[in-house]
Amino acid sequence: MKANVPYLVAAYLGTAALYGGYLLRLLRQERRLRGRDRGSPR
């Protein structure tokens, strides 16, 4: 078990990084769209 711990940790960190990057990308797109809607005069 102990020999596999580093591999499990690396896999977990890699997955978390990919998932976090995906969420950040979605949040940035939402902010961009919201800013456009707010800035557009009506």
ZAVEX-546133 format. One record per atom (N, C-alpha, C): residue in one letter; atom name; x, y, z. Coordinates in steps of 0.1 Angstrom, whole numbers. Last residue first. Example, Ala and Ser with C-alpha at 12.3 -4.5 7.8 and 13.67 -1.06 7.14 Angstrom:
# ZAVEX-546133
@rest=S, atom=N, c1=128, c2=-22, c3=71
@rest=S, atom=CA, c1=137, c2=-11, c3=71
@rest=S, atom=C, c1=129, c2=0, c3=79
@rest=A, atom=N, c1=132, c2=-57, c3=78
@rest=A, atom=CA, c1=123, c2=-45, c3=78
@rest=A, atom=C, c1=132, c2=-33, c3=78
***
This chain:
# ZAVEX-546133
@rest=R, atom=N, c1=-291, c2=497, c3=-228
@rest=R, atom=CA, c1=-304, c2=493, c3=-232
@rest=R, atom=C, c1=-314, c2=505, c3=-230
@rest=P, atom=N, c1=-256, c2=489, c3=-233
@rest=P, atom=CA, c1=-267, c2=499, c3=-230
@rest=P, atom=C, c1=-281, c2=495, c3=-235
@rest=S, atom=N, c1=-236, c2=464, c3=-219
@rest=S, atom=CA, c1=-244, c2=468, c3=-231
@rest=S, atom=C, c1=-256, c2=478, c3=-227
@rest=G, atom=N, c1=-226, c2=457, c3=-194
@rest=G, atom=CA, c1=-220, c2=469, c3=-201
@rest=G, atom=C, c1=-229, c2=474, c3=-213
@rest=R, atom=N, c1=-240, c2=434, c3=-188
@rest=R, atom=CA, c1=-242, c2=446, c3=-179
@rest=R, atom=C, c1=-237, c2=459, c3=-187
@rest=D, atom=N, c1=-232, c2=417, c3=-208
@rest=D, atom=CA, c1=-247, c2=420, c3=-207
@rest=D, atom=C, c1=-248, c2=433, c3=-199
@rest=R, atom=N, c1=-205, c2=417, c3=-203
@rest=R, atom=CA, c1=-210, c2=422, c3=-216
@rest=R, atom=C, c1=-224, c2=426, c3=-215
@rest=G, atom=N, c1=-204, c2=405, c3=-178
@rest=G, atom=CA, c1=-199, c2=418, c3=-180
@rest=G, atom=C, c1=-204, c2=425, c3=-193
@rest=R, atom=N, c1=-214, c2=380, c3=-184
@rest=R, atom=CA, c1=-222, c2=388, c3=-175
@rest=R, atom=C, c1=-217, c2=403, c3=-177
@rest=L, atom=N, c1=-194, c2=370, c3=-201
@rest=L, atom=CA, c1=-207, c2=371, c3=-206
@rest=L, atom=C, c1=-215, c2=381, c3=-198
@rest=R, atom=N, c1=-173, c2=369, c3=-183
@rest=R, atom=CA, c1=-171, c2=377, c3=-195
@rest=R, atom=C, c1=-185, c2=380, c3=-201
@rest=R, atom=N, c1=-182, c2=352, c3=-163
@rest=R, atom=CA, c1=-179, c2=366, c3=-160
@rest=R, atom=C, c1=-179, c2=374, c3=-172
@rest=E, atom=N, c1=-183, c2=328, c3=-179
@rest=E, atom=CA, c1=-196, c2=334, c3=-173
@rest=E, atom=C, c1=-193, c2=349, c3=-169
@rest=Q, atom=N, c1=-156, c2=325, c3=-184
@rest=Q, atom=CA, c1=-166, c2=327, c3=-195
@rest=Q, atom=C, c1=-178, c2=333, c3=-190
@rest=R, atom=N, c1=-146, c2=320, c3=-158
@rest=R, atom=CA, c1=-142, c2=332, c3=-166
@rest=R, atom=C, c1=-151, c2=335, c3=-178
@rest=L, atom=N, c1=-159, c2=297, c3=-152
@rest=L, atom=CA, c1=-162, c2=309, c3=-144
@rest=L, atom=C, c1=-158, c2=321, c3=-152
@rest=L, atom=N, c1=-148, c2=279, c3=-170
@rest=L, atom=CA, c1=-162, c2=282, c3=-171
@rest=L, atom=C, c1=-166, c2=295, c3=-163
@rest=R, atom=N, c1=-121, c2=280, c3=-161
@rest=R, atom=CA, c1=-124, c2=284, c3=-175
@rest=R, atom=C, c1=-139, c2=287, c3=-176
@rest=L, atom=N, c1=-124, c2=269, c3=-136
@rest=L, atom=CA, c1=-119, c2=283, c3=-137
@rest=L, atom=C, c1=-123, c2=288, c3=-151
@rest=L, atom=N, c1=-131, c2=243, c3=-143
@rest=L, atom=CA, c1=-141, c2=251, c3=-135
@rest=L, atom=C, c1=-137, c2=266, c3=-137
@rest=Y, atom=N, c1=-108, c2=234, c3=-155
@rest=Y, atom=CA, c1=-120, c2=234, c3=-162
@rest=Y, atom=C, c1=-130, c2=244, c3=-156
@rest=G, atom=N, c1=-90, c2=236, c3=-134
@rest=G, atom=CA, c1=-88, c2=244, c3=-146
@rest=G, atom=C, c1=-100, c2=245, c3=-154
@rest=G, atom=N, c1=-100, c2=216, c3=-117
@rest=G, atom=CA, c1=-100, c2=230, c3=-113
@rest=G, atom=C, c1=-98, c2=239, c3=-124
@rest=Y, atom=N, c1=-96, c2=193, c3=-133
@rest=Y, atom=CA, c1=-110, c2=197, c3=-129
@rest=Y, atom=C, c1=-110, c2=212, c3=-125
@rest=L, atom=N, c1=-68, c2=193, c3=-134
@rest=L, atom=CA, c1=-76, c2=194, c3=-146
@rest=L, atom=C, c1=-90, c2=199, c3=-143
@rest=A, atom=N, c1=-62, c2=191, c3=-106
@rest=A, atom=CA, c1=-57, c2=203, c3=-114
@rest=A, atom=C, c1=-65, c2=204, c3=-127
@rest=A, atom=N, c1=-74, c2=167, c3=-99
@rest=A, atom=CA, c1=-79, c2=179, c3=-93
@rest=A, atom=C, c1=-74, c2=191, c3=-101
@rest=T, atom=N, c1=-58, c2=150, c3=-115
@rest=T, atom=CA, c1=-72, c2=151, c3=-117
@rest=T, atom=C, c1=-78, c2=164, c3=-112
@rest=G, atom=N, c1=-33, c2=154, c3=-102
@rest=G, atom=CA, c1=-35, c2=157, c3=-117
@rest=G, atom=C, c1=-49, c2=159, c3=-120
@rest=L, atom=N, c1=-38, c2=146, c3=-76
@rest=L, atom=CA, c1=-35, c2=160, c3=-79
@rest=L, atom=C, c1=-37, c2=163, c3=-93
@rest=Y, atom=N, c1=-43, c2=119, c3=-81
@rest=Y, atom=CA, c1=-53, c2=127, c3=-75
@rest=Y, atom=C, c1=-51, c2=142, c3=-78
@rest=A, atom=N, c1=-19, c2=110, c3=-91
@rest=A, atom=CA, c1=-31, c2=109, c3=-99
@rest=A, atom=C, c1=-42, c2=118, c3=-94
@rest=A, atom=N, c1=-3, c2=115, c3=-69
@rest=A, atom=CA, c1=0, c2=122, c3=-81
@rest=A, atom=C, c1=-12, c2=122, c3=-90
@rest=V, atom=N, c1=-14, c2=98, c3=-50
@rest=V, atom=CA, c1=-14, c2=112, c3=-47
@rest=V, atom=C, c1=-12, c2=120, c3=-60
@rest=L, atom=N, c1=-9, c2=73, c3=-62
@rest=L, atom=CA, c1=-23, c2=77, c3=-60
@rest=L, atom=C, c1=-24, c2=92, c3=-58
@rest=Y, atom=N, c1=19, c2=73, c3=-61
@rest=Y, atom=CA, c1=12, c2=73, c3=-74
@rest=Y, atom=C, c1=-2, c2=77, c3=-73
@rest=P, atom=N, c1=24, c2=74, c3=-34
@rest=P, atom=CA, c1=29, c2=85, c3=-42
@rest=P, atom=C, c1=21, c2=85, c3=-55
@rest=V, atom=N, c1=12, c2=48, c3=-26
@rest=V, atom=CA, c1=7, c2=61, c3=-21
@rest=V, atom=C, c1=11, c2=73, c3=-30
@rest=N, atom=N, c1=23, c2=24, c3=-32
@rest=N, atom=CA, c1=14, c2=30, c3=-42
@rest=N, atom=C, c1=9, c2=44, c3=-38
@rest=A, atom=N, c1=38, c2=17, c3=-10
@rest=A, atom=CA, c1=45, c2=20, c3=-23
@rest=A, atom=C, c1=36, c2=26, c3=-33
@rest=K, atom=N, c1=19, c2=13, c3=9
@rest=K, atom=CA, c1=27, c2=25, c3=10
@rest=K, atom=C, c1=34, c2=28, c3=-3
@rest=M, atom=N, c1=8, c2=-12, c3=0
@rest=M, atom=CA, c1=0, c2=0, c3=0
@rest=M, atom=C, c1=9, c2=13, c3=0
***
